[in-house]
Amino acid sequence: MSEAYKKAGVDIDSGNAFVDRIKGYVKETRQRGVISDLGGFSALFAPDISEMKEPVLVSGTDGVGTKLKIAINMEKLDTIGIDLVAMCVNDIACSGAKPLFFLDYFATSCLEPDKHADVIKGIAEGCKLARCALVGGETAEMPEFYKPNDFDMAGFAVGIVDRMKIIDGSEIGTGNAIIGIASSGPHSNGYSLINHLIKDKNLRLDHIYDGFDATLGEILLRPTFIYTQLIEALTKFGDVKGIVHITGGGFWDNIPRVLPRGVEASIDRSALEIPQIFRFIQSHAGIDENEMLRVFNCGTGMVMFTPAEKADETTDFINAHGFSAKVIGNTKIRQDENIPISIS
């Protein structure tokens, strides 16, 4: 059946085999609230709102960009899905939301069920780390649109938060401490520059460069940290005024997104612990640190604002939960409305 479609490059039987192949991974993420099975026209989820006065749904969507190219070139596809989940759930967690469920979109030139199931395996692992359910997705074969072996994917996350507990940065005031939480590496940003350097400087993904504890490819593929469980615990423990996910745009573009008018974020450059991978990239790219801090997270994946008197107990709490955190600055009165952040 569908021989004409198959000759055009789309194999329906292969698509069905792919769904069968990933059912086990999806089942492992099932959470209370999921009331539908994989394969329907839509996914059904009944959230528990018994302890909320005014529940608000929070949504986010993202991809992993050209980090995919590293995964494809290394033929290692089982972790890139974690990045996809992380980029979405970390965003919605910035509002204090708990992720409920996740959907993915996967498009490729030619579907290879066994090989591409590793991508979904990674997505399922990311959902387990975020404690959300993988409730469905879409798989598309698009021959002549994607090059052979190429694929792309996008993720969609939905979470929930009580309106009175939304964190939006509006309570950030002067004199607050700014806490930086370490990243696992470049996460999923800046890879267009990284891929350019690999080609232009003839860098080898399978080589262990000076100062590295693994090959360049292995370091670049380290999955994005998922901070959702930490943030959920923090919102119950402490007084968090604002949360920033350091993604594309780095410090310069992301931190100002949560600052109220009249408040400036002052970052102590000497407090930033910049891992070797970023120094390696900087030396090969020949760019200054200010540009690095706009393209990459430079070792800080999340930034939080908290009252100064609670900074020590907050960093201790974060460190006790398996992450690395330290105070990297403070807030002060903004001298120039057009300059919301300073790094010195």
Contacts in CASP RR format, 6 or more apart in sequence:
PFRMAT RR
TARGET T0000
AUTHOR 0000-0000-0000
METHOD contacts of the structure
MODEL  1
MSEAYKKAGVDIDSGNAFVDRIKGYVKETRQRGVISDLGGFSALFAPDIS
EMKEPVLVSGTDGVGTKLKIAINMEKLDTIGIDLVAMCVNDIACSGAKPL
FFLDYFATSCLEPDKHADVIKGIAEGCKLARCALVGGETAEMPEFYKPND
FDMAGFAVGIVDRMKIIDGSEIGTGNAIIGIASSGPHSNGYSLINHLIKD
KNLRLDHIYDGFDATLGEILLRPTFIYTQLIEALTKFGDVKGIVHITGGG
FWDNIPRVLPRGVEASIDRSALEIPQIFRFIQSHAGIDENEMLRVFNCGT
GMVMFTPAEKADETTDFINAHGFSAKVIGNTKIRQDENIPISIS
1 12 0 8 1.000
1 13 0 8 1.000
2 11 0 8 1.000
2 12 0 8 1.000
2 13 0 8 1.000
5 11 0 8 1.000
5 12 0 8 1.000
6 12 0 8 1.000
8 143 0 8 1.000
9 110 0 8 1.000
9 141 0 8 1.000
9 143 0 8 1.000
10 141 0 8 1.000
10 143 0 8 1.000
11 110 0 8 1.000
11 111 0 8 1.000
11 141 0 8 1.000
14 111 0 8 1.000
14 112 0 8 1.000
14 113 0 8 1.000
14 141 0 8 1.000
15 111 0 8 1.000
15 113 0 8 1.000
15 139 0 8 1.000
15 141 0 8 1.000
17 113 0 8 1.000
18 111 0 8 1.000
18 113 0 8 1.000
18 116 0 8 1.000
18 117 0 8 1.000
18 139 0 8 1.000
19 38 0 8 1.000
19 39 0 8 1.000
19 139 0 8 1.000
21 113 0 8 1.000
21 114 0 8 1.000
21 117 0 8 1.000
22 38 0 8 1.000
22 117 0 8 1.000
22 120 0 8 1.000
22 121 0 8 1.000
22 124 0 8 1.000
23 38 0 8 1.000
25 117 0 8 1.000
25 120 0 8 1.000
25 121 0 8 1.000
25 122 0 8 1.000
25 123 0 8 1.000
25 124 0 8 1.000
25 134 0 8 1.000
26 38 0 8 1.000
26 120 0 8 1.000
26 124 0 8 1.000
26 134 0 8 1.000
26 136 0 8 1.000
27 38 0 8 1.000
28 124 0 8 1.000
28 128 0 8 1.000
29 102 0 8 1.000
29 124 0 8 1.000
29 127 0 8 1.000
29 128 0 8 1.000
29 132 0 8 1.000
29 133 0 8 1.000
29 134 0 8 1.000
30 133 0 8 1.000
31 100 0 8 1.000
31 101 0 8 1.000
31 131 0 8 1.000
31 132 0 8 1.000
31 133 0 8 1.000
32 48 0 8 1.000
33 45 0 8 1.000
33 46 0 8 1.000
33 47 0 8 1.000
33 48 0 8 1.000
33 133 0 8 1.000
34 43 0 8 1.000
34 44 0 8 1.000
34 45 0 8 1.000
34 101 0 8 1.000
34 133 0 8 1.000
34 135 0 8 1.000
35 44 0 8 1.000
35 45 0 8 1.000
35 46 0 8 1.000
36 42 0 8 1.000
36 43 0 8 1.000
36 44 0 8 1.000
36 45 0 8 1.000
36 135 0 8 1.000
38 135 0 8 1.000
38 136 0 8 1.000
39 136 0 8 1.000
43 101 0 8 1.000
43 103 0 8 1.000
43 135 0 8 1.000
43 136 0 8 1.000
45 100 0 8 1.000
45 101 0 8 1.000
45 133 0 8 1.000
45 135 0 8 1.000
45 158 0 8 1.000
47 55 0 8 1.000
47 100 0 8 1.000
47 160 0 8 1.000
49 55 0 8 1.000
49 160 0 8 1.000
52 160 0 8 1.000
52 162 0 8 1.000
53 162 0 8 1.000
53 163 0 8 1.000
53 164 0 8 1.000
54 162 0 8 1.000
54 163 0 8 1.000
54 164 0 8 1.000
55 160 0 8 1.000
55 161 0 8 1.000
55 162 0 8 1.000
55 163 0 8 1.000
56 97 0 8 1.000
56 160 0 8 1.000
56 161 0 8 1.000
56 162 0 8 1.000
56 163 0 8 1.000
56 166 0 8 1.000
57 158 0 8 1.000
57 159 0 8 1.000
57 160 0 8 1.000
58 92 0 8 1.000
58 95 0 8 1.000
58 96 0 8 1.000
58 97 0 8 1.000
58 158 0 8 1.000
58 159 0 8 1.000
58 160 0 8 1.000
58 161 0 8 1.000
59 92 0 8 1.000
59 156 0 8 1.000
59 157 0 8 1.000
59 158 0 8 1.000
59 159 0 8 1.000
60 88 0 8 1.000
60 91 0 8 1.000
60 92 0 8 1.000
60 156 0 8 1.000
60 157 0 8 1.000
60 158 0 8 1.000
61 88 0 8 1.000
61 154 0 8 1.000
61 155 0 8 1.000
61 156 0 8 1.000
61 157 0 8 1.000
62 84 0 8 1.000
62 87 0 8 1.000
62 88 0 8 1.000
62 91 0 8 1.000
62 154 0 8 1.000
62 155 0 8 1.000
63 84 0 8 1.000
63 87 0 8 1.000
63 88 0 8 1.000
63 153 0 8 1.000
63 154 0 8 1.000
63 155 0 8 1.000
63 188 0 8 1.000
64 80 0 8 1.000
64 81 0 8 1.000
64 83 0 8 1.000
64 84 0 8 1.000
64 87 0 8 1.000
64 153 0 8 1.000
64 188 0 8 1.000
65 152 0 8 1.000
65 188 0 8 1.000
65 191 0 8 1.000
65 192 0 8 1.000
66 190 0 8 1.000
66 191 0 8 1.000
66 192 0 8 1.000
66 194 0 8 1.000
66 195 0 8 1.000
67 80 0 8 1.000
67 83 0 8 1.000
67 186 0 8 1.000
67 188 0 8 1.000
67 191 0 8 1.000
67 220 0 8 1.000
67 221 0 8 1.000
68 80 0 8 1.000
68 151 0 8 1.000
68 152 0 8 1.000
68 153 0 8 1.000
69 191 0 8 1.000
69 195 0 8 1.000
70 191 0 8 1.000
70 194 0 8 1.000
70 195 0 8 1.000
70 205 0 8 1.000
70 217 0 8 1.000
70 220 0 8 1.000
70 221 0 8 1.000
71 77 0 8 1.000
71 79 0 8 1.000
71 80 0 8 1.000
71 221 0 8 1.000
72 149 0 8 1.000
72 150 0 8 1.000
72 151 0 8 1.000
73 205 0 8 1.000
74 205 0 8 1.000
74 217 0 8 1.000
74 221 0 8 1.000
76 221 0 8 1.000
77 115 0 8 1.000
77 116 0 8 1.000
77 118 0 8 1.000
77 119 0 8 1.000
78 118 0 8 1.000
78 119 0 8 1.000
78 121 0 8 1.000
78 122 0 8 1.000
79 122 0 8 1.000
79 125 0 8 1.000
79 221 0 8 1.000
79 222 0 8 1.000
79 223 0 8 1.000
80 119 0 8 1.000
80 122 0 8 1.000
80 221 0 8 1.000
80 223 0 8 1.000
81 119 0 8 1.000
81 120 0 8 1.000
81 122 0 8 1.000
81 123 0 8 1.000
81 125 0 8 1.000
81 126 0 8 1.000
81 153 0 8 1.000
81 223 0 8 1.000
82 122 0 8 1.000
82 123 0 8 1.000
82 125 0 8 1.000
82 126 0 8 1.000
82 129 0 8 1.000
82 223 0 8 1.000
82 224 0 8 1.000
82 226 0 8 1.000
83 187 0 8 1.000
83 188 0 8 1.000
83 223 0 8 1.000
83 224 0 8 1.000
84 104 0 8 1.000
84 123 0 8 1.000
84 153 0 8 1.000
84 154 0 8 1.000
84 155 0 8 1.000
85 102 0 8 1.000
85 122 0 8 1.000
85 123 0 8 1.000
85 126 0 8 1.000
85 127 0 8 1.000
85 129 0 8 1.000
85 130 0 8 1.000
85 132 0 8 1.000
85 155 0 8 1.000
85 157 0 8 1.000
85 226 0 8 1.000
86 126 0 8 1.000
86 130 0 8 1.000
86 187 0 8 1.000
86 188 0 8 1.000
86 223 0 8 1.000
86 224 0 8 1.000
86 225 0 8 1.000
86 226 0 8 1.000
87 155 0 8 1.000
87 187 0 8 1.000
87 188 0 8 1.000
87 224 0 8 1.000
87 247 0 8 1.000
88 102 0 8 1.000
88 155 0 8 1.000
88 156 0 8 1.000
88 157 0 8 1.000
89 99 0 8 1.000
89 102 0 8 1.000
89 130 0 8 1.000
89 132 0 8 1.000
89 157 0 8 1.000
89 226 0 8 1.000
89 228 0 8 1.000
90 224 0 8 1.000
90 225 0 8 1.000
90 226 0 8 1.000
90 227 0 8 1.000
90 228 0 8 1.000
90 245 0 8 1.000
90 302 0 8 1.000
91 157 0 8 1.000
91 245 0 8 1.000
91 247 0 8 1.000
92 99 0 8 1.000
92 157 0 8 1.000
92 158 0 8 1.000
92 159 0 8 1.000
93 99 0 8 1.000
93 227 0 8 1.000
93 228 0 8 1.000
93 231 0 8 1.000
93 232 0 8 1.000
93 243 0 8 1.000
93 245 0 8 1.000
94 167 0 8 1.000
94 231 0 8 1.000
94 242 0 8 1.000
94 243 0 8 1.000
94 244 0 8 1.000
94 245 0 8 1.000
94 258 0 8 1.000
95 161 0 8 1.000
95 166 0 8 1.000
95 167 0 8 1.000
95 168 0 8 1.000
95 243 0 8 1.000
96 161 0 8 1.000
96 165 0 8 1.000
96 166 0 8 1.000
96 167 0 8 1.000
96 231 0 8 1.000
96 232 0 8 1.000
96 235 0 8 1.000
96 243 0 8 1.000
97 159 0 8 1.000
97 160 0 8 1.000
97 161 0 8 1.000
98 131 0 8 1.000
98 159 0 8 1.000
98 160 0 8 1.000
98 161 0 8 1.000
98 228 0 8 1.000
98 232 0 8 1.000
99 130 0 8 1.000
99 131 0 8 1.000
99 132 0 8 1.000
99 157 0 8 1.000
99 158 0 8 1.000
99 159 0 8 1.000
99 228 0 8 1.000
100 132 0 8 1.000
100 133 0 8 1.000
100 158 0 8 1.000
100 159 0 8 1.000
100 160 0 8 1.000
101 132 0 8 1.000
101 133 0 8 1.000
101 134 0 8 1.000
101 135 0 8 1.000
101 157 0 8 1.000
101 158 0 8 1.000
101 159 0 8 1.000
102 123 0 8 1.000
102 127 0 8 1.000
102 130 0 8 1.000
102 132 0 8 1.000
102 133 0 8 1.000
102 134 0 8 1.000
102 135 0 8 1.000
102 155 0 8 1.000
102 156 0 8 1.000
102 157 0 8 1.000
102 158 0 8 1.000
103 134 0 8 1.000
103 135 0 8 1.000
103 136 0 8 1.000
103 137 0 8 1.000
103 138 0 8 1.000
103 155 0 8 1.000
103 156 0 8 1.000
104 120 0 8 1.000
104 123 0 8 1.000
104 134 0 8 1.000
104 136 0 8 1.000
104 137 0 8 1.000
104 138 0 8 1.000
104 153 0 8 1.000
104 154 0 8 1.000
104 155 0 8 1.000
104 156 0 8 1.000
105 137 0 8 1.000
105 138 0 8 1.000
105 140 0 8 1.000
105 153 0 8 1.000
105 154 0 8 1.000
105 155 0 8 1.000
105 156 0 8 1.000
106 116 0 8 1.000
106 119 0 8 1.000
106 120 0 8 1.000
106 137 0 8 1.000
106 138 0 8 1.000
106 139 0 8 1.000
106 140 0 8 1.000
106 151 0 8 1.000
106 152 0 8 1.000
106 153 0 8 1.000
107 139 0 8 1.000
107 140 0 8 1.000
107 141 0 8 1.000
107 142 0 8 1.000
107 146 0 8 1.000
107 151 0 8 1.000
107 152 0 8 1.000
107 153 0 8 1.000
108 116 0 8 1.000
108 140 0 8 1.000
108 141 0 8 1.000
108 142 0 8 1.000
108 146 0 8 1.000
108 150 0 8 1.000
108 151 0 8 1.000
108 152 0 8 1.000
109 141 0 8 1.000
109 142 0 8 1.000
109 143 0 8 1.000
109 144 0 8 1.000
109 145 0 8 1.000
109 146 0 8 1.000
109 147 0 8 1.000
109 148 0 8 1.000
109 149 0 8 1.000
109 150 0 8 1.000
109 151 0 8 1.000
110 141 0 8 1.000
110 143 0 8 1.000
110 148 0 8 1.000
111 139 0 8 1.000
111 141 0 8 1.000
116 151 0 8 1.000
119 151 0 8 1.000
119 153 0 8 1.000
123 134 0 8 1.000
124 134 0 8 1.000
126 226 0 8 1.000
127 133 0 8 1.000
127 134 0 8 1.000
129 226 0 8 1.000
129 228 0 8 1.000
129 229 0 8 1.000
130 226 0 8 1.000
130 228 0 8 1.000
130 229 0 8 1.000
131 228 0 8 1.000
131 229 0 8 1.000
132 157 0 8 1.000
132 159 0 8 1.000
132 228 0 8 1.000
146 152 0 8 1.000
165 235 0 8 1.000
167 235 0 8 1.000
167 240 0 8 1.000
167 241 0 8 1.000
167 242 0 8 1.000
167 243 0 8 1.000
168 242 0 8 1.000
168 258 0 8 1.000
169 241 0 8 1.000
169 242 0 8 1.000
169 258 0 8 1.000
169 259 0 8 1.000
169 260 0 8 1.000
169 305 0 8 1.000
170 260 0 8 1.000
171 241 0 8 1.000
171 242 0 8 1.000
172 241 0 8 1.000
172 242 0 8 1.000
172 258 0 8 1.000
172 259 0 8 1.000
172 260 0 8 1.000
172 263 0 8 1.000
172 305 0 8 1.000
172 331 0 8 1.000
173 241 0 8 1.000
173 260 0 8 1.000
173 263 0 8 1.000
173 305 0 8 1.000
173 331 0 8 1.000
174 263 0 8 1.000
174 331 0 8 1.000
174 332 0 8 1.000
174 333 0 8 1.000
175 308 0 8 1.000
175 330 0 8 1.000
175 331 0 8 1.000
175 332 0 8 1.000
176 241 0 8 1.000
176 305 0 8 1.000
176 306 0 8 1.000
176 307 0 8 1.000
176 308 0 8 1.000
176 330 0 8 1.000
176 331 0 8 1.000
177 305 0 8 1.000
177 306 0 8 1.000
177 307 0 8 1.000
177 308 0 8 1.000
177 310 0 8 1.000
177 311 0 8 1.000
177 314 0 8 1.000
177 327 0 8 1.000
177 329 0 8 1.000
177 330 0 8 1.000
178 265 0 8 1.000
178 266 0 8 1.000
178 267 0 8 1.000
178 303 0 8 1.000
178 304 0 8 1.000
178 305 0 8 1.000
178 327 0 8 1.000
178 328 0 8 1.000
178 329 0 8 1.000
178 330 0 8 1.000
178 331 0 8 1.000
179 303 0 8 1.000
179 304 0 8 1.000
179 305 0 8 1.000
179 306 0 8 1.000
179 311 0 8 1.000
179 314 0 8 1.000
179 315 0 8 1.000
179 318 0 8 1.000
179 325 0 8 1.000
179 326 0 8 1.000
179 327 0 8 1.000
179 328 0 8 1.000
180 300 0 8 1.000
180 301 0 8 1.000
180 302 0 8 1.000
180 303 0 8 1.000
180 304 0 8 1.000
180 325 0 8 1.000
180 326 0 8 1.000
180 327 0 8 1.000
180 328 0 8 1.000
181 227 0 8 1.000
181 230 0 8 1.000
181 300 0 8 1.000
181 301 0 8 1.000
181 302 0 8 1.000
181 303 0 8 1.000
181 304 0 8 1.000
181 318 0 8 1.000
181 323 0 8 1.000
181 324 0 8 1.000
181 325 0 8 1.000
182 225 0 8 1.000
182 273 0 8 1.000
182 299 0 8 1.000
182 300 0 8 1.000
182 301 0 8 1.000
182 323 0 8 1.000
182 324 0 8 1.000
182 325 0 8 1.000
183 224 0 8 1.000
183 225 0 8 1.000
183 246 0 8 1.000
183 297 0 8 1.000
183 299 0 8 1.000
183 300 0 8 1.000
183 301 0 8 1.000
183 302 0 8 1.000
184 222 0 8 1.000
184 223 0 8 1.000
184 224 0 8 1.000
184 225 0 8 1.000
185 219 0 8 1.000
185 222 0 8 1.000
185 275 0 8 1.000
185 277 0 8 1.000
185 278 0 8 1.000
185 297 0 8 1.000
185 299 0 8 1.000
186 194 0 8 1.000
186 220 0 8 1.000
186 277 0 8 1.000
186 278 0 8 1.000
186 281 0 8 1.000
186 296 0 8 1.000
186 297 0 8 1.000
187 224 0 8 1.000
187 225 0 8 1.000
187 247 0 8 1.000
187 297 0 8 1.000
187 301 0 8 1.000
188 224 0 8 1.000
188 247 0 8 1.000
189 247 0 8 1.000
189 248 0 8 1.000
189 249 0 8 1.000
189 250 0 8 1.000
189 295 0 8 1.000
189 296 0 8 1.000
189 297 0 8 1.000
190 248 0 8 1.000
190 295 0 8 1.000
190 296 0 8 1.000
191 220 0 8 1.000
193 281 0 8 1.000
193 285 0 8 1.000
193 295 0 8 1.000
194 220 0 8 1.000
194 281 0 8 1.000
197 203 0 8 1.000
197 281 0 8 1.000
197 284 0 8 1.000
197 285 0 8 1.000
198 205 0 8 1.000
201 284 0 8 1.000
203 216 0 8 1.000
203 284 0 8 1.000
204 216 0 8 1.000
205 215 0 8 1.000
205 216 0 8 1.000
205 217 0 8 1.000
205 220 0 8 1.000
206 215 0 8 1.000
206 216 0 8 1.000
206 217 0 8 1.000
207 215 0 8 1.000
207 216 0 8 1.000
208 214 0 8 1.000
208 215 0 8 1.000
208 216 0 8 1.000
209 216 0 8 1.000
209 280 0 8 1.000
211 276 0 8 1.000
212 219 0 8 1.000
212 276 0 8 1.000
212 277 0 8 1.000
212 280 0 8 1.000
219 277 0 8 1.000
220 277 0 8 1.000
225 301 0 8 1.000
225 323 0 8 1.000
227 301 0 8 1.000
227 302 0 8 1.000
227 323 0 8 1.000
229 321 0 8 1.000
230 318 0 8 1.000
230 321 0 8 1.000
230 323 0 8 1.000
231 240 0 8 1.000
231 243 0 8 1.000
231 302 0 8 1.000
233 317 0 8 1.000
233 321 0 8 1.000
234 240 0 8 1.000
234 304 0 8 1.000
234 314 0 8 1.000
234 317 0 8 1.000
234 318 0 8 1.000
237 314 0 8 1.000
237 317 0 8 1.000
238 306 0 8 1.000
238 310 0 8 1.000
238 313 0 8 1.000
238 314 0 8 1.000
238 317 0 8 1.000
239 306 0 8 1.000
239 307 0 8 1.000
239 310 0 8 1.000
240 304 0 8 1.000
240 305 0 8 1.000
240 306 0 8 1.000
240 314 0 8 1.000
241 305 0 8 1.000
241 306 0 8 1.000
241 307 0 8 1.000
242 258 0 8 1.000
242 304 0 8 1.000
242 305 0 8 1.000
243 258 0 8 1.000
243 302 0 8 1.000
243 303 0 8 1.000
243 304 0 8 1.000
243 305 0 8 1.000
244 254 0 8 1.000
244 255 0 8 1.000
244 257 0 8 1.000
244 258 0 8 1.000
244 302 0 8 1.000
244 303 0 8 1.000
244 304 0 8 1.000
245 254 0 8 1.000
245 301 0 8 1.000
245 302 0 8 1.000
246 254 0 8 1.000
246 297 0 8 1.000
246 300 0 8 1.000
246 301 0 8 1.000
246 302 0 8 1.000
246 303 0 8 1.000
247 254 0 8 1.000
247 297 0 8 1.000
248 254 0 8 1.000
248 295 0 8 1.000
249 294 0 8 1.000
249 295 0 8 1.000
250 293 0 8 1.000
250 294 0 8 1.000
250 295 0 8 1.000
250 296 0 8 1.000
250 297 0 8 1.000
250 298 0 8 1.000
251 267 0 8 1.000
251 293 0 8 1.000
251 294 0 8 1.000
251 298 0 8 1.000
251 300 0 8 1.000
251 303 0 8 1.000
251 341 0 8 1.000
251 343 0 8 1.000
252 290 0 8 1.000
252 293 0 8 1.000
252 294 0 8 1.000
252 341 0 8 1.000
252 343 0 8 1.000
253 294 0 8 1.000
254 303 0 8 1.000
255 265 0 8 1.000
255 267 0 8 1.000
255 303 0 8 1.000
255 340 0 8 1.000
255 341 0 8 1.000
256 265 0 8 1.000
256 340 0 8 1.000
256 341 0 8 1.000
258 305 0 8 1.000
259 265 0 8 1.000
259 331 0 8 1.000
259 340 0 8 1.000
259 341 0 8 1.000
261 334 0 8 1.000
261 337 0 8 1.000
262 333 0 8 1.000
262 334 0 8 1.000
262 337 0 8 1.000
263 331 0 8 1.000
263 332 0 8 1.000
263 333 0 8 1.000
263 334 0 8 1.000
263 340 0 8 1.000
264 331 0 8 1.000
264 332 0 8 1.000
264 333 0 8 1.000
264 334 0 8 1.000
264 335 0 8 1.000
264 339 0 8 1.000
264 340 0 8 1.000
264 341 0 8 1.000
264 342 0 8 1.000
265 329 0 8 1.000
265 331 0 8 1.000
265 340 0 8 1.000
265 341 0 8 1.000
265 342 0 8 1.000
266 329 0 8 1.000
266 330 0 8 1.000
266 331 0 8 1.000
266 332 0 8 1.000
266 341 0 8 1.000
266 342 0 8 1.000
266 344 0 8 1.000
267 328 0 8 1.000
267 329 0 8 1.000
267 341 0 8 1.000
267 342 0 8 1.000
267 343 0 8 1.000
267 344 0 8 1.000
268 328 0 8 1.000
268 329 0 8 1.000
268 344 0 8 1.000
269 289 0 8 1.000
269 343 0 8 1.000
269 344 0 8 1.000
271 326 0 8 1.000
271 327 0 8 1.000
271 328 0 8 1.000
271 329 0 8 1.000
272 298 0 8 1.000
272 299 0 8 1.000
272 300 0 8 1.000
272 328 0 8 1.000
273 299 0 8 1.000
273 326 0 8 1.000
274 298 0 8 1.000
274 299 0 8 1.000
275 299 0 8 1.000
278 292 0 8 1.000
278 296 0 8 1.000
278 298 0 8 1.000
278 299 0 8 1.000
281 292 0 8 1.000
281 296 0 8 1.000
282 289 0 8 1.000
282 292 0 8 1.000
287 295 0 8 1.000
290 343 0 8 1.000
292 298 0 8 1.000
293 343 0 8 1.000
300 328 0 8 1.000
303 328 0 8 1.000
304 314 0 8 1.000
305 331 0 8 1.000
306 314 0 8 1.000
308 330 0 8 1.000
311 327 0 8 1.000
314 325 0 8 1.000
315 325 0 8 1.000
315 326 0 8 1.000
315 327 0 8 1.000
318 324 0 8 1.000
318 325 0 8 1.000
319 325 0 8 1.000
334 340 0 8 1.000
END
